[in-house]
């Protein structure tokens, strides 16, 4: 239940901040915003100012009394679906082009500022979340040669179809020790694990594993592969390892690290997308896993067990990814709308409202279909159907 609440709070915060960016920049540029809501309709309650400046409350999803409402006054609402929020900007769909306070009547530059404000807020909140995570303290990778008495050896990658995957090892696991004939060898460096698995090809080795968020370790038996059977780039059991040490940073240093980390991740995402496009048009197999809402919810449950710093780091990653995806020049996304602004600037006149709406509608249907397919894949990957079946 805790994981579900954390998932809703994270996703809701990221969407709400995105919409708030659109709202504040629109208002700063004199554009009327008819409603700004926390959560998605139907409305639970809301308020606005009447012509005398008095606050008026509206309960439920009934119509607002426009006769008594102050001109262009925003209705602030609380809605029943607790994920994110929305802003209803006057003229956002191309209507009211003759009204001075309409989005559609603004210059290309002003509309660009409003559209890009959402992703900008996601970048900012991502950098802040990263900063606070570094301030609270996170494990950081260190070299095997560094002196760090409290260091850990943790799994950073579990390769599919390997002994590690068969043994249900997972990213974030700490390899505490190896057990042999009732004797334990502490694993504090990566070389310790290599020594343990040396010349153990074809044999099982027992390890004490501490799962993320757990207080006590468990013994896991893992088969060690023969050297001749190990593919290039994979270890003897099929994991990639990091030696880590828990580090806290000063507040201002942490905030700067948040900015630089966000920048590096943006570059990495674009590099990944570029590689993905190249692979689509080449014979190479695309092995990248894409997680949808279900996958993100499952990962949220895993991260929740690891503490607040990890939750903030995870939320920051989602926020930066949301910003980059929204910037892509795809219909129905902010990037797609910005693309139409570029066409308008080049042509010297707006693209037909009818054509733009058709393109965005088609894009929305495509994105929803893609999300549906990814969700089905998530159900299969995380064995959701089987878990539901096991309840009965």
VOPAGU-2260 file (C-alpha; in pm, 1 decimal, decimal comma):
REM VOPAGU-2260
SITE   aa  ch    i         X         Y         Z
SITE  UNK   A    0       0,0       0,0       0,0
SITE  UNK   A    1     288,4     235,7      83,8
SITE  UNK   A    2     438,7     178,7    -261,3
SITE  UNK   A    3     106,5     269,2    -427,9
SITE  UNK   A    4      85,1     594,0    -229,4
SITE  UNK   A    5     447,0     683,4    -313,5
SITE  UNK   A    6     382,9     606,5    -682,6
SITE  UNK   A    7      75,8     833,6    -689,0
SITE  UNK   A    8     260,5    1112,7    -504,2
SITE  UNK   A    9     564,1    1097,1    -736,9
SITE  UNK   A   10     366,4    1081,1   -1060,4
SITE  UNK   A   11     116,7    1339,5    -935,8
SITE  UNK   A   12     391,9    1581,3    -833,5
SITE  UNK   A   13     572,8    1555,7   -1167,7
SITE  UNK   A   14     257,3    1610,0   -1374,0
SITE  UNK   A   15     132,2    1890,8   -1147,1
SITE  UNK   A   16     465,6    2075,6   -1162,9
SITE  UNK   A   17     463,4    2040,7   -1543,3
SITE  UNK   A   18     114,5    2191,7   -1570,2
SITE  UNK   A   19     203,6    2462,0   -1317,8
SITE  UNK   A   20     484,7    2571,6   -1550,2
SITE  UNK   A   21     235,9    2622,4   -1834,4
SITE  UNK   A   22      -5,3    2803,9   -1599,8
SITE  UNK   A   23     233,1    3056,2   -1445,4
SITE  UNK   A   24     405,3    3151,0   -1772,7
SITE  UNK   A   25      66,7    3189,9   -1943,9
SITE  UNK   A   26     -58,8    3420,1   -1666,1
SITE  UNK   A   27     268,5    3618,9   -1667,6
SITE  UNK   A   28     211,1    3690,1   -2038,3
SITE  UNK   A   29    -149,7    3802,9   -1997,4
SITE  UNK   A   30    -312,7    3481,4   -2120,3
SITE  UNK   A   31    -634,7    3382,4   -1946,7
SITE  UNK   A   32    -644,3    3043,6   -1775,5
SITE  UNK   A   33    -999,7    2924,3   -1723,5
SITE  UNK   A   34    -915,7    2655,8   -1467,1
SITE  UNK   A   35    -611,3    2523,2   -1283,4
SITE  UNK   A   36    -677,0    2197,7   -1104,8
SITE  UNK   A   37    -502,3    1960,6    -867,1
SITE  UNK   A   38    -589,8    1608,4    -986,6
SITE  UNK   A   39    -811,9    1524,9   -1281,6
SITE  UNK   A   40   -1190,8    1580,2   -1310,4
SITE  UNK   A   41   -1458,4    1530,5   -1200,9
SITE  UNK   A   42   -1423,3    1824,6    -965,9
SITE  UNK   A   43   -1467,6    1784,7    -590,0
SITE  UNK   A   44   -1461,5    2155,2    -509,0
SITE  UNK   A   45   -1318,7    2480,0    -637,0
SITE  UNK   A   46   -1313,4    2853,0    -582,4
SITE  UNK   A   47   -1286,3    3176,6    -779,1
SITE  UNK   A   48   -1333,0    3550,3    -725,4
SITE  UNK   A   49   -1652,7    3727,4    -820,8
SITE  UNK   A   50   -1678,0    4079,1    -962,9
SITE  UNK   A   51   -1662,2    4226,9    -611,4
SITE  UNK   A   52   -1341,5    4042,2    -534,1
SITE  UNK   A   53   -1517,6    3801,9    -299,1
SITE  UNK   A   54   -1416,7    3434,5    -299,9
SITE  UNK   A   55   -1688,7    3203,2    -428,9
SITE  UNK   A   56   -1689,4    2829,1    -371,0
SITE  UNK   A   57   -1829,6    2570,6    -608,3
SITE  UNK   A   58   -1892,2    2211,4    -499,7
SITE  UNK   A   59   -1906,4    1914,3    -731,3
SITE  UNK   A   60   -1887,0    1921,2   -1108,0
SITE  UNK   A   61   -2157,9    2181,0   -1167,8
SITE  UNK   A   62   -2116,4    2474,7   -1403,2
SITE  UNK   A   63   -1945,7    2793,3   -1286,5
SITE  UNK   A   64   -2173,3    3098,7   -1269,4
SITE  UNK   A   65   -2001,5    3309,3   -1535,5
SITE  UNK   A   66   -2231,1    3609,2   -1469,9
SITE  UNK   A   67   -2085,4    3674,0   -1125,9
SITE  UNK   A   68   -1727,5    3559,2   -1197,2
SITE  UNK   A   69   -1460,8    3824,9   -1239,2
SITE  UNK   A   70   -1358,1    3849,2   -1605,6
SITE  UNK   A   71   -1077,7    3603,3   -1689,8
SITE  UNK   A   72   -1057,1    3491,1   -1325,9
SITE  UNK   A   73    -910,7    3140,9   -1289,7
SITE  UNK   A   74   -1108,2    2869,1   -1114,8
SITE  UNK   A   75    -879,7    2678,3    -877,3
SITE  UNK   A   76   -1009,8    2326,5    -826,2
SITE  UNK   A   77    -948,7    2004,5    -637,6
SITE  UNK   A   78   -1043,1    1699,6    -843,1
SITE  UNK   A   79   -1121,8    1340,0    -763,4
SITE  UNK   A   80    -847,3    1154,2    -957,3
SITE  UNK   A   81    -534,9    1215,1    -746,5
SITE  UNK   A   82    -270,4    1201,9   -1019,0
SITE  UNK   A   83    -116,1    1527,5   -1132,2
SITE  UNK   A   84    -320,7    1822,6   -1244,2
SITE  UNK   A   85    -430,3    2022,4   -1545,7
SITE  UNK   A   86    -458,9    2377,0   -1674,8
SITE  UNK   A   87    -724,6    2494,1   -1918,9
SITE  UNK   A   88    -573,7    2783,1   -2115,9
SITE  UNK   A   89    -801,5    3008,7   -2319,1
SITE  UNK   A   90    -747,0    2949,8   -2691,0
SITE  UNK   A   91    -505,9    2659,9   -2648,9
SITE  UNK   A   92    -684,6    2466,1   -2925,0
SITE  UNK   A   93    -668,2    2752,5   -3173,9
SITE  UNK   A   94   -1000,8    2916,1   -3088,1
SITE  UNK   A   95   -1058,1    3277,0   -2974,0
SITE  UNK   A   96    -786,4    3406,6   -3207,5
SITE  UNK   A   97    -928,5    3760,7   -3191,2
SITE  UNK   A   98    -921,9    3785,8   -2810,9
SITE  UNK   A   99    -616,5    3964,5   -2668,3
SITE  UNK   A  100    -598,3    3727,7   -2371,2
SITE  UNK   A  101    -614,3    3412,7   -2584,3
SITE  UNK   A  102    -319,9    3178,7   -2633,1
SITE  UNK   A  103    -399,2    3160,0   -3005,2
SITE  UNK   A  104    -365,0    3536,9   -3050,6
SITE  UNK   A  105     -15,6    3560,0   -2899,6
SITE  UNK   A  106     310,2    3588,0   -3090,1
SITE  UNK   A  107     505,5    3274,5   -3178,1
SITE  UNK   A  108     765,6    3360,8   -2911,7
SITE  UNK   A  109     508,3    3395,6   -2631,1
SITE  UNK   A  110     339,2    3067,9   -2725,3
SITE  UNK   A  111     681,4    2900,4   -2737,0
SITE  UNK   A  112     754,1    3021,7   -2382,2
SITE  UNK   A  113     423,6    2880,4   -2255,4
SITE  UNK   A  114     477,7    2544,9   -2426,0
SITE  UNK   A  115     836,5    2501,9   -2311,0
SITE  UNK   A  116     758,3    2607,0   -1951,3
SITE  UNK   A  117     626,0    2262,5   -1857,6
SITE  UNK   A  118     941,1    2070,2   -1949,9
SITE  UNK   A  119    1155,0    2345,6   -1797,5
SITE  UNK   A  120     980,8    2290,7   -1463,8
SITE  UNK   A  121    1043,5    1916,1   -1491,9
SITE  UNK   A  122    1413,9    1979,7   -1549,2
SITE  UNK   A  123    1423,2    2213,4   -1247,8
SITE  UNK   A  124    1239,1    1976,3   -1014,1
SITE  UNK   A  125    1458,2    1689,4   -1136,3
SITE  UNK   A  126    1774,3    1886,1   -1048,8
SITE  UNK   A  127    1630,1    1975,5    -706,1
SITE  UNK   A  128    1536,0    1614,3    -630,9
SITE  UNK   A  129    1884,0    1497,6    -729,7
SITE  UNK   A  130    2034,3    1770,0    -511,3
SITE  UNK   A  131    1834,6    1673,4    -202,7
SITE  UNK   A  132    1918,1    1306,2    -262,5
SITE  UNK   A  133    2291,9    1384,5    -261,7
SITE  UNK   A  134    2242,0    1596,2      50,7
SITE  UNK   A  135    2066,4    1311,3     236,2
SITE  UNK   A  136    2336,9    1071,6     122,3
SITE  UNK   A  137    2369,2     802,0    -142,0
SITE  UNK   A  138    2608,1     518,3    -223,2
SITE  UNK   A  139    2878,0     636,8    -464,5
SITE  UNK   A  140    3102,3     418,9    -678,3
SITE  UNK   A  141    3464,2     399,1    -565,1
SITE  UNK   A  142    3772,2     221,0    -693,6
SITE  UNK   A  143    3878,1    -113,1    -551,9
SITE  UNK   A  144    4206,8      43,5    -441,1
SITE  UNK   A  145    4047,6     319,6    -231,5
SITE  UNK   A  146    4047,2     281,8     146,5
SITE  UNK   A  147    3685,4     264,0     263,9
SITE  UNK   A  148    3625,2      32,4     561,5
SITE  UNK   A  149    3245,2      51,2     524,4
SITE  UNK   A  150    3235,1      -9,7     149,7
SITE  UNK   A  151    2996,0    -255,5     -13,0
SITE  UNK   A  152    2995,0    -457,9    -332,1
SITE  UNK   A  153    2660,4    -408,3    -503,2
SITE  UNK   A  154    2500,3    -542,1    -819,5
SITE  UNK   A  155    2447,6    -276,0   -1087,0
SITE  UNK   A  156    2332,7    -504,8   -1372,5
SITE  UNK   A  157    2182,7    -853,9   -1382,6
SITE  UNK   A  158    2222,0   -1011,8   -1726,1
SITE  UNK   A  159    1926,0   -1212,6   -1856,9
SITE  UNK   A  160    1949,7   -1591,4   -1884,1
SITE  UNK   A  161    2245,6   -1619,8   -1647,2
SITE  UNK   A  162    2293,2   -1798,2   -1313,7
SITE  UNK   A  163    2242,2   -1465,0   -1133,5
SITE  UNK   A  164    1906,8   -1411,9   -1304,8
SITE  UNK   A  165    1804,7   -1772,7   -1228,9
SITE  UNK   A  166    1891,1   -1713,7    -861,6
SITE  UNK   A  167    1663,2   -1405,1    -859,6
SITE  UNK   A  168    1945,5   -1162,1    -782,8
SITE  UNK   A  169    1844,4    -802,2    -850,3
SITE  UNK   A  170    1994,7    -460,5    -910,4
SITE  UNK   A  171    2088,4    -298,1    -580,0
SITE  UNK   A  172    2161,2    -625,6    -398,4
SITE  UNK   A  173    2465,5    -617,6    -170,2
SITE  UNK   A  174    2689,9    -924,4    -180,6
SITE  UNK   A  175    2780,8    -947,6     188,3
SITE  UNK   A  176    2991,1   -1263,0     195,1
SITE  UNK   A  177    3061,1   -1601,3      40,4
SITE  UNK   A  178    3007,6   -1919,0     244,4
SITE  UNK   A  179    3225,7   -2225,7     211,7
SITE  UNK   A  180    3228,3   -2516,1     456,2
SITE  UNK   A  181    3052,5   -2302,4     719,2
SITE  UNK   A  182    3320,0   -2033,1     688,8
SITE  UNK   A  183    3243,3   -1685,7     559,8
SITE  UNK   A  184    3461,8   -1465,0     345,6
SITE  UNK   A  185    3352,7   -1101,0     358,6
SITE  UNK   A  186    3309,4    -941,0      17,3
SITE  UNK   A  187    3426,3    -579,5      52,1
SITE  UNK   A  188    3596,1    -542,4    -287,1
SITE  UNK   A  189    3512,2    -661,1    -636,9
SITE  UNK   A  190    3833,5    -861,4    -647,1
SITE  UNK   A  191    3708,6   -1060,1    -343,4
SITE  UNK   A  192    3419,5   -1196,4    -550,5
SITE  UNK   A  193    3651,5   -1280,8    -839,4
SITE  UNK   A  194    3874,8   -1475,3    -601,1
SITE  UNK   A  195    3576,8   -1667,2    -460,9
SITE  UNK   A  196    3451,9   -1771,4    -805,5
SITE  UNK   A  197    3797,7   -1853,5    -942,7
SITE  UNK   A  198    3823,2   -2221,4   -1040,2
SITE  UNK   A  199    3463,9   -2288,4    -928,8
SITE  UNK   A  200    3326,3   -2342,8   -1278,6
SITE  UNK   A  201    3027,7   -2575,8   -1280,0
SITE  UNK   A  202    2984,9   -2551,2    -900,8
SITE  UNK   A  203    2733,7   -2374,0    -680,2
SITE  UNK   A  204    2860,1   -2107,1    -442,2
SITE  UNK   A  205    2651,7   -1980,6    -150,5
SITE  UNK   A  206    2640,4   -1604,7     -98,9
SITE  UNK   A  207    2485,9   -1393,5     172,0
SITE  UNK   A  208    2277,0   -1133,8      -9,1
SITE  UNK   A  209    2119,2    -822,6     140,0
SITE  UNK   A  210    1824,8    -707,8     -70,5
SITE  UNK   A  211    1749,2    -332,0     -92,7
SITE  UNK   A  212    1549,4    -209,7     205,8
SITE  UNK   A  213    1583,6    -538,5     396,8
SITE  UNK   A  214    1740,7    -555,7     743,5
SITE  UNK   A  215    1865,6    -914,4     733,8
SITE  UNK   A  216    2054,0   -1101,7     462,7
SITE  UNK   A  217    1954,9   -1426,5     294,1
SITE  UNK   A  218    2165,8   -1712,6     162,8
SITE  UNK   A  219    2146,6   -1757,8    -214,7
SITE  UNK   A  220    2311,4   -2039,7    -405,1
SITE  UNK   A  221    2446,4   -1934,6    -745,9
SITE  UNK   A  222    2601,9   -2151,8   -1015,2
SITE  UNK   A  223    2946,9   -2038,0   -1134,2
SITE  UNK   A  224    3002,2   -2077,5   -1507,8
SITE  UNK   A  225    3311,7   -2228,2   -1663,6
SITE  UNK   A  226    3542,9   -1968,9   -1813,8
SITE  UNK   A  227    3487,3   -2104,2   -2163,9
SITE  UNK   A  228    3111,3   -2051,2   -2123,5
SITE  UNK   A  229    3127,9   -1687,7   -2014,7
SITE  UNK   A  230    3029,7   -1443,1   -2293,4
SITE  UNK   A  231    3251,5   -1138,9   -2336,0
SITE  UNK   A  232    3169,3    -860,5   -2091,3
SITE  UNK   A  233    2987,2   -1086,3   -1844,5
SITE  UNK   A  234    3112,1   -1207,5   -1508,9
SITE  UNK   A  235    3124,3   -1564,3   -1383,3
SITE  UNK   A  236    2767,7   -1547,5   -1250,4
SITE  UNK   A  237    2622,8   -1287,1   -1489,6
SITE  UNK   A  238    2634,7    -957,8   -1300,2
SITE  UNK   A  239    2808,8    -623,4   -1323,0
SITE  UNK   A  240    2933,9    -491,7    -990,9
SITE  UNK   A  241    3007,0    -161,3    -823,2
SITE  UNK   A  242    3205,7    -103,5    -507,7
SITE  UNK   A  243    3017,6     168,7    -321,9
SITE  UNK   A  244    3055,9     385,3     -15,7
SITE  UNK   A  245    2781,2     590,7     152,2
SITE  UNK   A  246    2855,7     962,9     109,3
SITE  UNK   A  247    2678,8    1281,7     218,6
SITE  UNK   A  248    2756,4    1617,6      59,2
SITE  UNK   A  249    2711,6    1975,4     175,3
SITE  UNK   A  250    2388,5    2151,5      78,2
SITE  UNK   A  251    2523,1    2387,4    -190,2
SITE  UNK   A  252    2756,6    2122,6    -329,6
SITE  UNK   A  253    2459,5    1883,9    -349,6
SITE  UNK   A  254    2246,2    2136,8    -537,5
SITE  UNK   A  255    2524,7    2191,5    -793,8
SITE  UNK   A  256    2567,3    1814,0    -827,2
SITE  UNK   A  257    2193,0    1796,7    -895,2
SITE  UNK   A  258    2230,8    2038,4   -1187,8
SITE  UNK   A  259    2532,2    1859,4   -1336,9
SITE  UNK   A  260    2371,6    1516,7   -1292,8
SITE  UNK   A  261    2056,3    1636,4   -1469,8
SITE  UNK   A  262    2267,1    1766,6   -1759,4
SITE  UNK   A  263    2452,9    1436,6   -1794,2
SITE  UNK   A  264    2130,4    1237,0   -1790,1
SITE  UNK   A  265    1972,7    1458,8   -2059,4
SITE  UNK   A  266    2274,3    1395,7   -2283,4
SITE  UNK   A  267    2260,2    1021,7   -2206,9
SITE  UNK   A  268    1887,7    1004,0   -2293,5
SITE  UNK   A  269    1938,6    1175,7   -2628,5
SITE  UNK   A  270    2233,1     945,9   -2703,2
SITE  UNK   A  271    2013,7     647,7   -2620,3
SITE  UNK   A  272    1731,6     775,2   -2844,6
SITE  UNK   A  273    1978,7     833,4   -3127,4
SITE  UNK   A  274    2117,2     481,9   -3088,4
SITE  UNK   A  275    1762,9     345,0   -3079,1
SITE  UNK   A  276    1676,2     516,2   -3409,9
SITE  UNK   A  277    1995,4     382,0   -3571,4
SITE  UNK   A  278    1915,5      29,2   -3452,6
SITE  UNK   A  279    1563,9      47,6   -3598,1
SITE  UNK   A  280    1713,5      91,1   -3945,4
SITE  UNK   A  281    1995,0    -162,2   -3899,5
SITE  UNK   A  282    1999,0    -540,8   -3854,8
SITE  UNK   A  283    2107,8    -504,8   -3489,4
SITE  UNK   A  284    1866,6    -638,1   -3228,4
SITE  UNK   A  285    1707,1    -387,2   -2994,0
SITE  UNK   A  286    1756,2    -529,4   -2645,7
SITE  UNK   A  287    1647,3    -224,4   -2448,6
SITE  UNK   A  288    1361,5    -273,5   -2204,9
SITE  UNK   A  289    1093,9      -4,3   -2192,6
SITE  UNK   A  290     879,8      17,8   -1880,4
SITE  UNK   A  291     527,9     155,6   -1876,5
SITE  UNK   A  292     308,0     265,7   -1583,4
SITE  UNK   A  293     296,3     -83,8   -1434,3
SITE  UNK   A  294     673,3    -126,1   -1458,9
SITE  UNK   A  295     728,4     215,4   -1300,8
SITE  UNK   A  296     487,4     125,6   -1020,3
SITE  UNK   A  297     677,2    -199,5    -953,8
SITE  UNK   A  298    1010,5     -14,4    -950,8
SITE  UNK   A  299     860,0     243,4    -714,7
SITE  UNK   A  300     778,9     -38,3    -474,0
SITE  UNK   A  301    1139,9    -157,0    -485,2
SITE  UNK   A  302    1282,6     193,9    -439,1
SITE  UNK   A  303    1045,9     273,9    -150,3
SITE  UNK   A  304    1216,5       7,0      59,9
SITE  UNK   A  305    1554,1     177,7      12,1
SITE  UNK   A  306    1474,6     511,6     177,5
SITE  UNK   A  307    1395,2     875,2      99,3
SITE  UNK   A  308    1721,3     953,8     -84,1
SITE  UNK   A  309    1656,2     672,3    -330,1
SITE  UNK   A  310    1293,0     779,5    -375,0
SITE  UNK   A  311    1408,6    1133,4    -458,9
SITE  UNK   A  312    1670,3    1000,5    -699,9
SITE  UNK   A  313    1410,2     781,2    -871,5
SITE  UNK   A  314    1161,1    1072,3    -894,2
SITE  UNK   A  315    1436,3    1293,0   -1040,4
SITE  UNK   A  316    1511,0    1034,6   -1309,1
SITE  UNK   A  317    1140,9    1014,1   -1399,3
SITE  UNK   A  318    1110,6    1393,1   -1410,6
SITE  UNK   A  319    1406,7    1434,1   -1647,5
SITE  UNK   A  320    1281,0    1150,7   -1869,2
SITE  UNK   A  321     932,2    1307,6   -1876,8
SITE  UNK   A  322    1083,8    1641,1   -1981,0
SITE  UNK   A  323    1293,2    1492,3   -2262,4
SITE  UNK   A  324    1008,8    1278,2   -2397,0
SITE  UNK   A  325     777,8    1581,0   -2395,2
SITE  UNK   A  326    1031,4    1776,7   -2599,9
SITE  UNK   A  327    1030,6    1521,8   -2880,8
SITE  UNK   A  328     863,4    1655,2   -3198,7
SITE  UNK   A  329     572,3    1411,9   -3176,5
SITE  UNK   A  330     202,5    1502,0   -3216,4
SITE  UNK   A  331      10,5    1564,1   -2891,0
SITE  UNK   A  332     334,0    1636,9   -2701,0
SITE  UNK   A  333     473,6    1983,7   -2624,8
SITE  UNK   A  334     752,1    1916,4   -2874,5
SITE  UNK   A  335     493,1    1847,2   -3145,4
SITE  UNK   A  336     316,3    2175,7   -3074,4
SITE  UNK   A  337     648,9    2360,0   -3083,7
SITE  UNK   A  338     714,4    2199,9   -3423,1
SITE  UNK   A  339     391,9    2354,2   -3554,8
SITE  UNK   A  340     510,9    2692,2   -3423,4
SITE  UNK   A  341     832,5    2649,7   -3624,4
SITE  UNK   A  342     625,8    2572,8   -3937,9
SITE  UNK   A  343     417,1    2883,8   -3868,6
SITE  UNK   A  344     728,8    3099,3   -3834,0
SITE  UNK   A  345     867,6    2965,4   -4161,7
SITE  UNK   A  346     537,2    3000,2   -4352,8
SITE  UNK   A  347     447,5    3335,0   -4201,2
SITE  UNK   A  348      98,9    3216,7   -4106,4
SITE  UNK   A  349     -52,3    2953,3   -3874,1
SITE  UNK   A  350    -102,6    2595,5   -3990,1
SITE  UNK   A  351    -468,7    2513,2   -4048,3
SITE  UNK   A  352    -638,6    2462,7   -3710,9
SITE  UNK   A  353    -828,4    2164,8   -3851,2
SITE  UNK   A  354    -510,4    1992,2   -3976,3
SITE  UNK   A  355    -324,8    2058,6   -3649,6
SITE  UNK   A  356    -610,6    1915,1   -3441,5
SITE  UNK   A  357    -630,1    1604,8   -3662,8
SITE  UNK   A  358    -254,3    1547,8   -3630,9
SITE  UNK   A  359    -258,2    1592,0   -3252,0
SITE  UNK   A  360    -561,7    1365,2   -3214,1
SITE  UNK   A  361    -398,3    1094,5   -3425,1
SITE  UNK   A  362     -78,5    1134,7   -3224,0
SITE  UNK   A  363    -269,7    1105,1   -2897,6
SITE  UNK   A  364    -438,8     783,8   -3013,9
SITE  UNK   A  365    -100,3     644,7   -3120,1
SITE  UNK   A  366      62,0     729,1   -2785,0
SITE  UNK   A  367    -229,0     578,0   -2589,7
SITE  UNK   A  368    -208,5     261,6   -2802,8
SITE  UNK   A  369     165,8     242,8   -2742,7
SITE  UNK   A  370     112,3     286,3   -2368,7
SITE  UNK   A  371    -148,1       8,8   -2374,7
SITE  UNK   A  372      95,4    -229,3   -2548,3
SITE  UNK   A  373     376,9    -140,4   -2305,8
SITE  UNK   A  374     138,6    -196,4   -2013,5
SITE  UNK   A  375      50,4    -542,1   -2144,2
SITE  UNK   A  376     422,9    -612,8   -2175,7
SITE  UNK   A  377     473,0    -496,4   -1815,8
SITE  UNK   A  378     201,3    -735,7   -1699,2
SITE  UNK   A  379     389,5   -1018,3   -1867,2
SITE  UNK   A  380     737,6    -912,1   -1754,2
SITE  UNK   A  381     639,9    -867,5   -1389,8
SITE  UNK   A  382     403,1   -1170,4   -1394,0
SITE  UNK   A  383     106,0    -956,3   -1283,7
SITE  UNK   A  384    -149,8   -1192,1   -1437,5
SITE  UNK   A  385      -1,6   -1486,8   -1246,0
SITE  UNK   A  386      -0,6   -1288,9    -919,2
SITE  UNK   A  387    -367,5   -1198,7    -968,4
SITE  UNK   A  388    -446,1   -1563,3   -1046,6
SITE  UNK   A  389    -267,0   -1674,5    -727,6
SITE  UNK   A  390    -509,6   -1465,2    -521,7
SITE  UNK   A  391    -797,7   -1700,6    -608,1
